């Protein structure tokens, strides 16, 4: 159905024709291009090592065999950590002598999809320029396989998730004693992916003895839409209330996004995962924060409360990380439930998000819903404007700039316009013929109306052009 090549990797639906879908031929070509990129970058006389891990989707085993075999065929040594999480692969690259990593996951996409996500030697996603080099190498098929006497070899590491958990437990702000003393009852939904291998041992290590498990078997057969949005979380919301649990946690298939359920069965709000964790971190570690342009203004308010400086980045984890390093941020991430805590590593990590959130909940001695009520309420309306063949996106953006020139604007990624208690962000999709129009305000209705007003302005201009 689809094959999407971008600077962050390659993803698509499994099967059918090469070049149109994610097939074994596409996997070999892209993996070989990445191996060549590493060989050109590292220029080491010794063999390069790459960490490979995957989520539980049904195509994962097949893709894993092809990726590992191709790397070996390129003369690359492989550390296969098997069923794992995206942040775990990132951590394993960081704490080994690996020069890169490949994560086999299509994140929140349906089970028919899979993807290769590429890491550098710091366990971070490749930069735009590095990703472009890989794409060019793949397009030109500019790679050469190793002769028989210099093939790579493979080793297996079954301890990566436990290693990841051990590093989280060593963080000063993770308070296992406080968590244990509270006797929390926690419900988890791991959508039949690798969160089921990571969340239970993490919670047990944190001192949680009462765990209600939903879909923790890593079968890869997602029981519901795996993107952790409110409309997909009705079952765990009921379960949290029914079991009289203190909190619920939901992760996506590769465990880099975290959604929280309050004890009353209501969603905490994906935007407020980062807000609450940042609130806790900033109480103990003064500093700056970063989120992307489409994330809630609540993080800025919390940051300023503690005397820090908030900065907005372009959308995309690699852009958030770049801005965090530039501003020396102590916490950051994205409003989709992605927490990045540099004291552990520069990557979205639901596991460290859980550990920090539970520590805060335990030490604050309030309920989950009381904690949520302590934050300013903002609502985001997410909309799409279908682009017609006659629409000139650049001209549309310039028109909107002129129309709202009295308002503060940021144009590093599309166009964001700030109002007194609201904002709107216009951004062209890289994968669909649409313009994403996100608006935030203090009420759902006002956010929806603001987005509608901007879209009407663009449609009117396009019709008159």
N, C-alpha and C positions, 0 to 999 in steps of 0.2 A: 504493500500500500504506500509506503513512504520510506525514503532514505534521506536523512538530513546530515550534511557535513558542515561542521562549524569549527571555530578555533578552539572550542572546548572538547571536541571529540567527534564521534560519529554515532548516530542512533537511527533506528528504524525498526520496521516490523520484520519478523523472521520469515524467510522463505521467498519463493518466486524467483524473479530474474535479478541477476547481478546488476548493480548500478541503479536499480529502482527500489530495491528492498535491502535489508541487512542479510546478506548471504555469506557463506563461508569464503567465497572469493573476495568480497568486500572486506571481511574481517582480516584475511591474510594481508591484503594490500595495505590496509591502514596500520596494522600492527607492524609490518615491515618498515613502513615509512617512519613510524615513531621510533623504532629501534635505530634506524639510520640517523634520525635527528639526535638521539642520545649519543651515538658513536661520533657524530660530527662535533657535538658540544663538549663531551667529556675528554676525548682524545687521550684515553688511558691505554697503557700497554697491557694492563690486566683486564680480564673479562668484566663487563658491566653486569650488575645485578638489578633486577626489576621485581618489585612485589606485585603479585596479582591476587585479587580477591573478588568475590561476587556476592550478589544478593541471591535470593532463593527462587527467582522466576524460572519457569520450566525449561527455557532454552539455555539457562546458565551453564549447565554441564557441557553441552556441546560447544558453546562459545569459548568456555574456559580451555578445553582441549586444544582448540584451534589457536587461541592466543598464546598459550604456553608453548605449543609445538612450533609456532612461527618464531617466537622469540629465541627459542633454542636453535632453530634453523638459521637465525641471524647471528649466532655466536653469543647470545645473551644468556646469562645465568638467571634462573627463575626461582623466586621464593613464592610458592603457592600457599596462601593462607586459607584457601577454601571458602566455605560459606562465612561471610563476614559482613562488616558494615563499611560505608564510605569513610567515616572518620577513623575507623580502625585501620584501614589500609593506609590512610594518611599518617597515622601515628607510627605504624610499622616502618614506613619509609624513613620517617624522622629518626627513629631510634635504631636503625640498622645502617649498614654501609651501602644501602641501595642508592642507585642514581636516578630512580624513577619508580612509578607505579601505574598500574592500570586497574581501574575499578569497573567491573562488569555489572552495570545496573542502568536501567532506564528510569530510575527514581520513581516518581509517582505515575508514570505512564502505565496503561493496561498491560496485562501479562503477555500479549502478543509482541510487545516491544522489548528490545534490549539495546545496550549501548556500551561503548568504550569511553571512559573518562580518563584523561591523561594527567599525570602528576610529574612535577619536577623533583629534584633531589631533596627539597625541603618538605616534601609531602603536600605541596600546594598545587593548585591547578595551573597549567601553563598560561603564560601571558598571551596577549593578543598576537604579538609578533612571533612568539614561539609556536603557537597554534597554527599560524599562517604558514610557517616553514613546513610543518608536518603535512598540511593540506597540499602544498606545492610538491613535496616529495611523493605523496600518494598519487597526485594527478599525473606526474611525469613518470611514475613507476621507477624512480631513481634510487633503487636499492639493489644490493647484491647479497645473495645468501652465502653462508660460510661453507667452506669445504669440510669433509668428514672429520678431519683431525682438529678442527677448532669449533665444533658445535658446542652450544651451551649445555648445561646440565640443570636439573630441577631438584629442589629440596622442598619439604613440606613442613609447615609450621602450624600446629593446632592450638597454640597458646596465645595467638594474637589478641583475641577478645579479652582474655584474662589480663594480658599485659596492659591493654588499654584501660581496663577497670582499675588496675593497680596504680597507674599514673593519676587517675582521677581521685582515688582515695588519698593520695599524698598531697593534694592541693590544700593549702591552709584554710580556705574558705569552705571546704567540705567538712561538715561536722557530724560524723557518724554517731557520736554519743548523744547529741541533741536529737537526732532523728530516731535513734533507738528508744530514747526515753519517752517519745511521744506515742509510740505504739501505733503508728499509722496503719490504716488499711488502704491498700492501693489496688486499683483496677487497671489492667494494661490491655491494649489492643495492638497486636503486632502484625496484623494483616497476613498471617501465614508466611512471613518472610524472616529475615535474619534478626530482627528485633527480638524474636522469640528466643534466640540464643544469647542475647546480650542483656536485655532488661531484667530477667529474673535473677541472674547472678549479680548484677549491679545492685539491685534493690536489696538482695540478701546481704551483700557486703556492706551496704549502708545501714543495716540494722532493721530493715522492714521485714516483719515476720508474717504479715497477713497480705498475701498477694492473690488477687482474683485474676485469672488468666483467660484472655480471649484470643484465639487464633495465634497461638505461640508455636505451633508446629510449622517448620519451614518448608511447606509443600510447594510454595510458589503459586498456589491457586487462591488468588485474592478473594475473600468473602464479600467484599464490597469495593466500591471505587477506592483505590489506595491513596488518593490525595487527601490529606487530613483536614478537610473543610467541614464546617458545621453540618451541612446537608448529608454528609457521609458518616456522621458519628452518632446517629440516633441510638444505636444499640448500646454502646458504652455509656451514653448519657443515662439510659434507663437502668443499666446495671449498677452504675455508681450510686444512684438513688436507692435502688432495691437492696443493695448490700450494705447500705449506710456507710459507704467508704468515705475517706477523707479527701481523696483526690483520684483522678484518672489520668493516665498518660497514653497518648496515641502517637505512633511513629509511622513514617512512610517506609516503603520497602527497603531503602538503604540507610535508614536511621540517621538522616541529617536534619530532619524537620521534626519538631515537637509540638503537639497540640495538648492542651491541658483541659480537664473537665473538673468543674467545681463540685463540691459535696452535695449541692442542691440539684445536680444533674444538668446544669447549664454549662455551655462552653465558656472557657476563660477568655477566648479570643486569640486567634493565631498571632495577631499583631502584639498582643500583650505578653506572650511568652518572653520575648526579648526585653520588654519594658520591665517586667518583674525581676528577671535575673539581673538586669543592669541596676535596678534599684538596690538590690542586695550587694552587688559588687561595689557600687559607688559609695555605700555606707562605710566600707572597710578599706577601699583602695581608691583614693582620689585620682581623677583623671578625666580623659575625654572619651567620647563615644562616636560611633559611626553607624548609619544604616543607609539603605538606598533611597532614592528619590520617591519611591512609591510606598514607603513605610510611614507609619503613624507619627504625627507630631508629638505624641505623648512622650517619646524617648527624649526629644529635645527639652521638654519641660522638666522631666526627671533629672536630666544631666545638669541643667542650669540650677536646679534646686541644690545640688551638691557642689556648685562652683566650677563645673567642668564646661568644656566647649563641645558642642555637637556639630558634626559635619555630615553632609549628605554626599553619597557617591552615586555614580551611574549604577544601573541595575546589573546584577551579576556578582557572584561570590568573589571572583578575581578582582573586580573593581572595588568591592567593599574592603577586601584585604589590603589592597594597594593604598587606599585612603586611610585605613587604620594604622598602617606602618608610617605613613606620612605624618599623621597627627599624633602618633604615639598613644592611640586609644587603648584603654584598659578593657573595654568590652565593646562588642559591635555585632552586626549580623543583618538579617533581613526580616521583614515583617511577615514572612510566611512560616514563622516558627523556627527560623535558623539562627542559632546562638553561636557566636564565634568568641572564644575566650582565649586570648593569646598566651596566658599563663600556662595553658595546656598545649595548644597548637592553633595555627591559623586555618581553621576549617569549621564549617557548620557541624555541630555535634550535639545530637539529642541526648546522648548519655551524660555529658557534662552539664547540659541544661537541666536534666532531672536531678542530678546531685546537688547543684547549686539551688534549685528551686525548693527542694525538700529541706535543705539546710535553712533557708530563709523562712519557710513555713514553720519549721520546728522552733526556731529562735524567736520569731515574731509572736508566737503564741496566739495567733488568730486563725480563723477558718480561711479556707481558700476563697470563698465568696467575699469575706470581709477584706481580704488583701486586694481582691480585684476592685472593690468599691473605693479603695484609697487612691486609685488612679483616675486622671481626667478621662471622661468619656469622649471618644471620637469614633466616627463611623466612616468606613470607606465603601464607596460605590464603584464597582469594577465593570466597565463597559467596553464594547468593541464597536468600532465604526468600520463597516465593510468598505474597502477601497475599490472604487470603480476604475476601469481602464483610463478614463479621462481625468482622473484626479492627480494633480501635481502636489505631492506631499510637501515638498520644500516651499512651494508657494502658499499652501495652506498654513504652514507653520509661520511664515513671515506675516501673513494676514492676521493671524491670532496675536502675534507679537505686537503689531501696530495697534490692534484693537484694544489690547490690555497693557499698553506701554507704561501706564501710570503705576502698575503693580510690580513688585519685586519678581524677578525671573531667574531661572537657572536653565542653561541650555547645553549642559554637558552630555545629556542623554535624552534626545527629544526636547521637550519643553515643559518645565514645571513653572506654574504661576502661583504665587502665594497671595492670599487675601488675609484679612484680619484674623479670622478664626477658621480658615479653610485653605485648601490648595487643590489644584488640578494638575495632573501629569499626563502629557500626551507623548506617546512613544510608539514608533512603528515596529511591528513584529518582524523578527528575522526569519520566521518560518511560515507565516500566513499572510495573505493580502488584506491585512487589517491594521487599523490604528487603535492601540489600546488607550482608553480614556479612563483614568482613575481619578476620583475626587474624594476628598475627606472633609468632613465638617462635624459639628457637634450634634447633628441629628441625621438619621438615615435619609429623611426626606430632603433636607438641604443639600446633602452630598449628591443625591440622585438628581436634583434640580440643577445643581451646578454643572454636573457632567452633561446633562441634557442641553443646557444653554450653550456650552462650548461646542458640542456636536452640531447643534442647530446652526451656530455661527459658521462652522466649516462647511456644512451642506449648502447653506445659502450662498457662500462665496463660490463654491465649486459649481453650483447651478448657474451662477451669473458670469462665470469665466468663459 
